[in-house]
Amino acid sequence: MLKFIVRRLLQLVAVVFVLSIMLFAWLRALPGGVVSAMLGERATAETRAALTEAFGLNDPLYVQYWKFLSRALHGDFGVSTAVLPGKEVTAILIARFPATIELSVVALTLAISLAIPLGYLAARKRASLLDNVSIIGSLVGVAVPVFFLAFLLKYIFAIKLGWLPVSGRQSVPDATHITGFFVLDGLLTREWDAAWDSFKHLILPAIALASIPFAMIFRITRASVLEVLDEDFVRTAQAKGLSNRVVRGRHVMRNALLPVVTAVGLQTGALLSGAVLTETVFNFPGIGEALKVSFSQRDYPVLQLIVFAAAITYVLVNLLVDILYAVIDPRVRTR
């Protein structure tokens, strides 16, 4: 198992290195170059020359890349020009990334806790009313755009009924923030009102964000369980007189979870893209909202760091999925 993890970590380093090259190339491929992209209409010959010298754009490409990599390793990605003008982009990421992680964790937990049990029950009761209704619900979850569902939830439960907050992360003005995860901060400081208020702000955006992962995980779980139920080893286990609990847990679900784990990993990465629309609708101050502002107002220092952080997060999630896959199926470790 240790060798498997070390091998995956080495692959992770190689992937991050390739990502840094791609990000560097993307910055150099911006229309008019980095200087024109950052200065826009304010560009003059003097400011262009000064910024070109400051960024070392007159140096050979390999020298530029080495400087870029050195700054990145030290957490220096420049300063924001639009999201929070003049502020270090690493500080912006540190301030906003916990919001997106908190939202994504709640959304993914909601999707998994509903999709896997429902997918299993739908497979066990194939062609029943539960199965048909579940399939229709999963199709709706895939077909309905996230932003439309977000607006619908916001209108019904926040505006019309007033049950939940309309936008933002928290309404308690004097809440103590330690980690940046507001629900966790409220629990750690025993400020129960702040924790509950933050959780209420998460409910609607989490439901909207969880719609597509729920649909995908449900359908894969159902298909995987149906496939395993037809295997000979399941019938053999039943013929031996093993209890339904043992057959379902040790033989059916353990084997059916292999493709489900892969699907969960892929959907976790997809949550970052869905968070852009969800955070915009609910005015949720995470990296999705910062990504929208940085893209629309050409704040490339913020944009490049968010892209890099999202890519690394996606790679780390897939590393975790590989490890879980190896735990469930020991044969994977020898490949």
N, C-alpha and C positions, 0 to 999 in steps of 0.2 A: 504493500500500500504506500509506503514511504517513497519508494522509487517512482511509483505512478505519479504522486503529487509533485515530486521534484521535476519529473519530465514535463508535466503540465506547466509548472512555474517557469521553466526555461522557455517553453513555447510562448508563455505570456510575455516574457521580456522581449522576445523577437517580435511579437505582434505589436507591442507598444512602440518599439523602435520603428517599425514600418509605418505605424500611425503618425509618428512624429515627422517622418519624411513626407508623408502625404499632406499633413497640415502645413508644413513648410512650403511645399510646392503650391498648395492652394493659395496661400498668402501672396506668393509671387505671381500668381495667375489672375489676381484681381484686376478688373478693368481699369486701365491707367496706372496700375501699380499700387502698392500700399500707401504711398505718399498721397496720391490723388484721391484714393478712397477715404483717407482720414481727413484731409484738408477740405475736399470738396470745392465749393465755389470760392472759398477763402484762399485758395492756393495762389501764391505769388512766386516769382523766381527766388526771392530771398528765403521765404518759408520752406519752399521745396528743397532748396539747397541745404538749409539748416537741418531739416528733418531727415534728408537723405544721409547726411553726415552722422546724425545722431543714431540712426538705425544701422549704419555701416553698409548701406546698399551699394556702395562703390567697390566693396571688396569682392573677391571671387566667391562663387556660390558655396563652395565647400567651407570657406571661412565664415560666411554668413550662417550656414547651417550649424556649424560648431558653436557660434555665439548664441544662436537661437536655442540650441539644445542646452547650453550651459545656463542661460537665463531660465529656461523652463525647469531645469533640475533644481534651481534655487527658488522656484515659485515666482519668478519675475515675468509676467506676461504683459506688462505695461499698465497704462491707466485708462479709465473709461472716458469716452468722449460724449456719451449721450445718456446711458442708463443712470449713472451717478458721476457727472463730469468731474475729472480730476482725482477720482478715488481709484486706488489700486484694484485691478480686476480680481485678484486673488481674494481680497477682502469682500468683494461683492459676491463671489462664489461661496465663500465660507458663510456669509450671512444668509444666502438664499438657498443653498443646496439642501440644508436640513428640511426646509419646507416641502420641497419636491420629494425627498426621500420619505418623509412622514406620510405624505399623501399617497405615494406609490405603495408603501408598505400596507397601509390600511386598505387600499383598493385591491392589492394582490391577495391579502388575507381574506377579504370578503369574497373574491372570485374563487379562490381555492376551496374555502370552507363550504361553499355552496355547490360548486361545479363537480368536485370529485364524488361526494356522496350522492348527488343527484344523478350523475352519470352512471354510477354503479347501480343505483336503484332502477334507472331507466333500462339498463341492459338486462338486469334480472327480471324485469317485468316487460319484456319486449312486446311491442304492439298494443300495450295497454293504454288507458287514458293518460296515465302519468307520463309514459314514454312519448306519446304524441304531443301532449302539451309542452313537455320539456324541449322537444325538437323545435316546435314552433317558436318557443321563447328564445332558444339559442339562435335561430335564424333572424329573429327580430334584433337580437343583440348585435349581430354582425352587420345587418343591413342598415340600421339607424345610425347616422353619423354622430360622433361623440358630441360635437358642438350643439347639434339639435337637441339631443337628449339632455345636455347640460342646461340649455335654455328652458326646456320643458320642465325639468325638475325645479329649476330656480323659480319659474313663474308660478307653479302649483304650490310647492311646499314652503317657499320663502315669501313670495309676494302676496298670493291669494290667501293662503291659510296662515302664514306667519309663524309656522312651527319651527323653522330653522333660520339661521342667519342668511342674509342675501349675499354677502361677500366678505373677503378678508380672512385672516387667520384667528383673530382673537379680539374680543370686545372689552376685556378687563384691562384698564389702563395701567394699573400699578402691579401687574403680574411680574414675577421674578423669572428671568430667562438665564439659564445656565448653559445648556447644551445646544440651544437653537431648536430643539424638538419640543414644541410648546406643551403637548400633552404630557410628555415625560418630565418636563420641567415642573409642571404643576403637581405631579405625583411625588417627585423628589423633594419639593419644598412644602408638600402637604397643603398646597393652595388648591383645594378640591374644586372650588368654583372656577378657577382659571383652567384647570385640567378639563373639566366638563364643558366649559365654554369653547375651548380649543377643539375638543372632540366634536361638538355640534357643528363647528365650522367645517369639519372634515367630511361630514356625512354625505352631503349632496355631491360635492366634487368627486368623492371616492366612489359613489355609486355610478356616476357618469363614466369615470375612468375605468371602472371594473367591468363595464358591459361587454366589451370585446374580449378581454381575457377570459371572462366567465364563459362566453359562448364557445371559444376555441377549446378551452380546457374541458368543458363538458362534452363536446362532441368527440374529442380524442379519447377521453376516459370511457365513454360509452362504447365506442368502436373497439377499443383495446380490451375491455372486459368481455364483450361479445366474442372476440377472437379467442381469448383465453378459455372461456367457458366451453368451447368446442374442442379443446385439446384433450388428448388421450390421458395425460397425467391427472387431469381433474376428474375424469370419469373413474380412473383407477383409484384415486384417493377416496371418492365416494363409495366405490365398491368395497373398499377395505373397512368401511364402517366408521370412517373419521367423521367427527361432528361437523355440522355446517360452519360453525365458527372457525374451526381449524382450516377447513377447505377454503373458505373465503379469505381468511387473513394470510395464511401461509402459502397457498397455491394460486389463488385467483388474483388478489390485489397485489401481491409482491411482484408477480410477472406483468400484470397490467400496468403497473406504475412506471415501467421503463420509458415508454413513449410519452407518458404524462409529464415526467420530470423534464424531459427535453422541451416539451411545449411550454411548461412553466418558465423555463429559462428564457426562451425566445420571447414570450409575452412580457416578461420583466423588462427586457430591453425595449420592447415596443411601448411600454408605459411612458417612457421619457418623451416620445414623440406625441403621444396622446395628451401628455400633461401640458403641452403648449396651448392647445385649444381649451382644455378644461380650466387651466389657471387664468386664461384671458377672460373667459366668461364669468368666472367667480371672483375676478380681481384678486387672485391668490398670489402673494408675492414670492414665487419660487423661481427656478431657473427657466421654466417655460415662459413666464411673463417677461423675464429679462431677455430671453432669446428673441422674443417677438420685437421688443423695443430695439435691441441691438441690430437686428436684421433690417427693420424698417428705417432706422436712422443711421445705419452704416457705422455702428460702433464695433469695429472689427476686433479690437483687443478683447472685449467681452465675448464676442461671437466665437473667436478662436479658442478661448479657454473653455467655454461651455461645450463646444464640439469635442474638444480633447477630453474633458472630464466625462462627458456622456459616453464616449467611445471606451474609455478605460473602465467605467462602471459596467458597460455591457460585457467587456472581456472578463472582468472579475466575476460577474454573475455566471457566465458560461463556464468559468473554472470551477465554481461551486457546484454547478450542475454536473460537470464531469466527475467530481469527487463523489457526489450523491449517487450518480449512476454506477460508479465502481463499488460503492457500499451495497447497493441493492443487487447488482449482478457482478459477482467476483470475477467472472470471465473477462470483463472489460480490462481489468488490471494487467492482464498478460498480453494485450494487444499492442 
